[in-house]
Amino acid sequence: MKIITGKHSPNFNDRKSHIDIIVIHYTGMKSEHEALDHLCNKSSKVSSHYLINFLGGIYSLVDEEKRAWHAGVSCWNGDNDINSSSIGIELENPGHDFGYKPFTNPQMVSLESLIRYLISKYNIPLHNIVGHSDIAPLRKKDPGELFDWKRLAKKNLSIWPKKSSVNPFNNICIGEKSKSVLEVQEALSDIGYKINKDGYFGNETQLVLKAFQRRFGSGKFDGYFDNITGMLIHSIKSLTKI
């Protein structure tokens, strides 16, 4: 694993907890140069520990022992200070605003090496290797539906749903308030998502479902609940039990 030095971000402070999460982002900017400038600009107040460019080059921008500022307002498994407990990895990609495209094979190869190293060093559980949209589903889409989570899972670097024909949930619709909605919300919360468990299928629940669908490859990410989504939620919940 080759690390590129010479670029450093001033945007960090001290951690308040131990590292047990990896968060994967895309840069969402037009070029590698623009992304590096932003992450290394003191006035931006944004940073990440690593950035991987299209060619697979890995920049180390913030020392791992420091708290980089990549997660923003976010939560996972009840942890509201994700910056303190995570390593942030940015992948060069213009994102949804500037021509979202598939991630390159060199990027993925380098990412796999980096994740493997981080899992070994910090004993990070696979269900805590997440996307920015998982920890901030109300405001983020990255790394998005083109990111190959299944590829990582095949190399034991992430989780992926097992084939299942079991959907234990009743059908639910947007605008509905019921015990069935509450059961879906509780399952998403058990997986790690921050969601109000109020039994109401409103905008928040739809956005969390969108994030889940992007993450676990349902073939759609509209935030509507269907049989496939129910099966995926059931499968993933079984994988994330500690």
Backbone torsions as a table, in degrees:
resi	resn	phi	psi	omega
1	MET	NA	113.6	-176.3
2	LYS	-96.8	123.8	-179.4
3	ILE	-102.5	131.6	176.6
4	ILE	-88.7	126.3	178.8
5	THR	-106.3	173.6	176.5
6	GLY	107.3	-14.5	174.9
7	LYS	-116.6	126.9	-179.2
8	HIS	-138.7	139.9	178.3
9	SER	-97.0	138.8	175.4
10	PRO	-85.6	0.6	-171.9
11	ASN	-94.5	85.8	178.7
12	PHE	-161.6	165.3	171.4
13	ASN	-150.2	-166.2	-175.2
14	ASP	-82.5	143.1	175.7
15	ARG	-70.5	154.5	176.2
16	LYS	-113.8	-3.1	179.9
17	SER	-152.9	172.1	-178.1
18	HIS	-80.5	162.7	-176.4
19	ILE	-84.8	122.8	175.2
20	ASP	-146.1	15.0	-179.6
21	ILE	-137.4	143.8	167.4
22	ILE	-116.8	128.9	178.5
23	VAL	-114.7	125.3	-179.9
24	ILE	-102.8	130.7	-179.0
25	HIS	-123.6	166.8	156.6
26	TYR	-111.0	157.0	-175.4
27	THR	-71.2	-33.4	179.7
28	GLY	66.1	29.2	-179.7
29	MET	-129.8	164.3	-170.3
30	LYS	-72.3	-22.5	-177.2
31	SER	-151.8	162.6	174.4
32	GLU	-60.4	-43.2	-178.9
33	HIS	-60.7	-44.8	-179.4
34	GLU	-64.5	-40.4	179.5
35	ALA	-64.9	-44.7	178.8
36	LEU	-63.0	-41.4	178.1
37	ASP	-60.2	-42.5	-178.8
38	HIS	-66.6	-45.3	-177.3
39	LEU	-70.8	-21.8	-178.0
40	CYS	-106.7	9.8	179.7
41	ASN	-95.7	121.1	-176.8
42	LYS	-58.0	-34.9	-176.2
43	SER	-72.7	-19.1	-178.9
44	SER	-73.9	-27.7	-178.4
45	LYS	57.2	33.7	178.6
46	VAL	-133.0	144.7	177.9
47	SER	-160.9	172.7	170.4
48	SER	-146.8	165.1	178.1
49	HIS	-74.4	-39.0	-177.6
50	TYR	-136.2	153.4	168.5
51	LEU	-133.0	132.6	178.5
52	ILE	-114.2	121.4	-177.2
53	ASN	-85.8	177.4	-176.6
54	PHE	-57.6	-32.1	-177.2
55	LEU	-84.5	-2.1	179.5
56	GLY	93.2	4.1	176.2
57	GLY	-69.5	134.7	-177.5
58	ILE	-107.9	114.7	174.4
59	TYR	-90.8	133.6	171.8
60	SER	-100.0	111.0	-173.1
61	LEU	-103.4	-30.3	178.6
62	VAL	-137.0	135.2	177.5
63	ASP	-58.8	141.8	-176.3
64	GLU	-59.0	-32.1	-177.3
65	GLU	-73.8	-10.1	179.5
66	LYS	-97.8	160.9	-177.5
67	ARG	-93.1	99.5	176.5
68	ALA	-76.7	161.2	-173.7
69	TRP	-109.6	75.8	-175.1
70	HIS	-117.8	-22.8	-170.4
71	ALA	-88.5	-30.9	-176.4
72	GLY	64.4	-153.8	177.1
73	VAL	-70.0	114.0	-171.2
74	SER	-160.1	168.1	179.9
75	CYS	-160.2	144.4	173.0
76	TRP	-149.4	125.5	-179.7
77	ASN	52.4	38.9	177.3
78	GLY	83.6	-3.1	178.7
79	ASP	-88.0	115.0	-177.8
80	ASN	-97.2	-1.5	176.1
81	ASP	-118.9	70.3	-176.0
82	ILE	-63.7	-33.6	178.8
83	ASN	-57.2	-36.4	-178.5
84	SER	-73.0	-28.4	-171.9
85	SER	-109.0	9.8	-172.3
86	SER	-131.7	162.5	165.1
87	ILE	-106.3	127.4	179.7
88	GLY	-100.5	128.3	-179.8
89	ILE	-121.8	119.9	176.2
90	GLU	-97.2	136.1	174.2
91	LEU	-110.8	128.2	178.0
92	GLU	-58.7	122.7	178.0
93	ASN	-171.3	134.8	-179.0
94	PRO	-65.1	-19.4	176.2
95	GLY	76.1	-177.2	-173.6
96	HIS	-64.7	-23.1	-177.0
97	ASP	-86.6	-19.8	-172.8
98	PHE	-130.1	24.4	177.2
99	GLY	102.2	59.0	-179.3
100	TYR	-50.3	135.1	-176.8
101	LYS	-141.0	162.0	177.4
102	PRO	-60.9	149.7	176.3
103	PHE	-76.8	146.2	-174.4
104	THR	-80.0	157.6	177.2
105	ASN	-61.4	-43.0	175.9
106	PRO	-59.2	-37.1	175.6
107	GLN	-60.4	-48.0	-176.5
108	MET	-65.9	-38.9	178.2
109	VAL	-61.9	-45.3	178.6
110	SER	-66.4	-39.9	178.4
111	LEU	-62.2	-42.5	179.4
112	GLU	-60.5	-42.9	178.5
113	SER	-63.7	-41.5	-178.8
114	LEU	-67.6	-44.2	179.0
115	ILE	-63.4	-42.5	179.7
116	ARG	-59.5	-42.6	177.9
117	TYR	-63.5	-43.5	-177.3
118	LEU	-69.7	-39.0	176.4
119	ILE	-59.9	-45.5	-179.0
120	SER	-65.2	-41.1	-175.5
121	LYS	-72.9	-39.7	-172.2
122	TYR	-113.8	2.7	179.7
123	ASN	55.4	48.6	-177.0
124	ILE	-79.4	125.9	178.1
125	PRO	-68.8	147.4	-174.5
126	LEU	-62.3	-32.2	-179.8
127	HIS	-74.4	-5.4	175.1
128	ASN	-101.7	14.7	170.8
129	ILE	-98.9	105.7	-164.8
130	VAL	-132.6	168.4	173.3
131	GLY	-97.4	163.1	178.0
132	HIS	-58.3	-36.2	-179.5
133	SER	-68.6	-23.3	176.9
134	ASP	-71.4	-39.9	-176.6
135	ILE	-88.5	-13.2	178.6
136	ALA	-142.0	61.3	-172.1
137	PRO	-67.3	-18.5	-178.7
138	LEU	-80.8	-12.3	-174.8
139	ARG	-139.5	-7.0	-175.5
140	LYS	-126.7	151.8	178.1
141	LYS	-118.3	-13.9	-170.8
142	ASP	-82.6	152.1	5.0
143	PRO	-78.4	-3.5	170.6
144	GLY	91.5	176.7	-172.1
145	GLU	-70.9	-15.2	178.7
146	LEU	-88.8	-6.7	178.9
147	PHE	-75.5	134.7	-171.8
148	ASP	-92.2	79.4	177.8
149	TRP	-66.4	-33.9	-179.2
150	LYS	-62.3	-37.8	177.3
151	ARG	-59.8	-44.4	178.4
152	LEU	-62.3	-42.6	-177.4
153	ALA	-63.6	-36.6	179.0
154	LYS	-62.6	-24.0	179.1
155	LYS	-102.3	16.0	178.5
156	ASN	59.4	42.5	179.4
157	LEU	-119.7	9.0	179.0
158	SER	-170.8	-179.8	174.7
159	ILE	-108.3	157.3	178.4
160	TRP	-149.8	142.6	-177.0
161	PRO	-63.2	141.5	173.6
162	LYS	-81.8	154.3	177.0
163	LYS	-61.6	131.7	-176.5
164	SER	-149.6	147.7	173.8
165	SER	-113.9	12.6	-175.9
166	VAL	-101.9	119.7	171.2
167	ASN	-123.2	100.3	-175.2
168	PRO	-79.7	-0.6	-174.8
169	PHE	-98.5	146.7	171.5
170	ASN	-75.5	156.2	176.0
171	ASN	-64.0	138.6	178.6
172	ILE	-132.5	153.1	-175.9
173	CYS	-127.8	151.3	176.7
174	ILE	-58.2	134.2	-178.3
175	GLY	94.8	-10.2	-178.1
176	GLU	-80.1	144.5	171.8
177	LYS	-126.0	114.8	-174.2
178	SER	-162.8	169.9	175.0
179	LYS	-65.1	-32.1	-179.6
180	SER	-65.3	-39.7	175.8
181	VAL	-62.9	-43.4	179.8
182	LEU	-58.7	-39.8	-179.7
183	GLU	-64.0	-38.9	176.4
184	VAL	-66.9	-43.6	178.5
185	GLN	-60.8	-42.5	179.6
186	GLU	-64.2	-37.8	178.5
187	ALA	-66.4	-43.0	177.7
188	LEU	-63.6	-38.0	176.9
189	SER	-65.2	-41.0	178.5
190	ASP	-62.5	-33.5	177.9
191	ILE	-67.9	-32.6	178.0
192	GLY	141.4	-15.2	-175.8
193	TYR	-71.0	142.9	172.1
194	LYS	-82.7	120.5	-177.6
195	ILE	-154.2	139.3	175.8
196	ASN	-69.7	125.4	179.5
197	LYS	-95.4	73.7	-176.0
198	ASP	-114.8	1.4	178.3
199	GLY	76.1	8.2	-178.3
200	TYR	-110.5	127.2	179.5
201	PHE	-90.7	80.0	179.0
202	GLY	-105.2	-160.3	-175.9
203	ASN	-62.1	-39.4	-178.4
204	GLU	-62.8	-47.2	-179.9
205	THR	-62.7	-37.5	178.2
206	GLN	-64.3	-41.2	179.6
207	LEU	-67.6	-37.9	177.0
208	VAL	-66.0	-40.4	176.6
209	LEU	-63.2	-38.6	176.0
210	LYS	-59.1	-46.0	180.0
211	ALA	-62.0	-43.0	179.0
212	PHE	-62.0	-44.6	-179.3
213	GLN	-64.4	-40.6	175.5
214	ARG	-60.3	-41.1	-173.7
215	ARG	-71.7	-39.1	-170.0
216	PHE	-114.9	23.2	163.8
217	GLY	60.7	50.1	179.8
218	SER	-76.4	-9.9	-176.6
219	GLY	92.7	-9.5	175.6
220	LYS	-150.3	160.4	178.3
221	PHE	-146.9	60.3	-178.9
222	ASP	-100.0	-6.0	179.6
223	GLY	80.5	5.5	175.3
224	TYR	-89.5	143.0	-178.5
225	PHE	-89.3	129.8	175.4
226	ASP	-138.8	-177.7	-175.8
227	ASN	-61.7	-41.2	-179.8
228	ILE	-63.5	-44.2	178.4
229	THR	-60.7	-40.9	177.8
230	GLY	-61.6	-41.7	178.4
231	MET	-65.0	-41.0	180.0
232	LEU	-64.9	-43.9	179.0
233	ILE	-60.1	-45.5	-179.9
234	HIS	-60.6	-43.4	-179.5
235	SER	-65.4	-47.7	-178.0
236	ILE	-66.4	-37.9	178.3
237	LYS	-59.5	-37.3	179.8
238	SER	-68.1	-26.9	-179.4
239	LEU	-82.5	-19.9	-173.1
240	THR	-102.1	4.3	176.9
241	LYS	-67.6	130.8	-178.1
242	ILE	-99.6	NA	NA
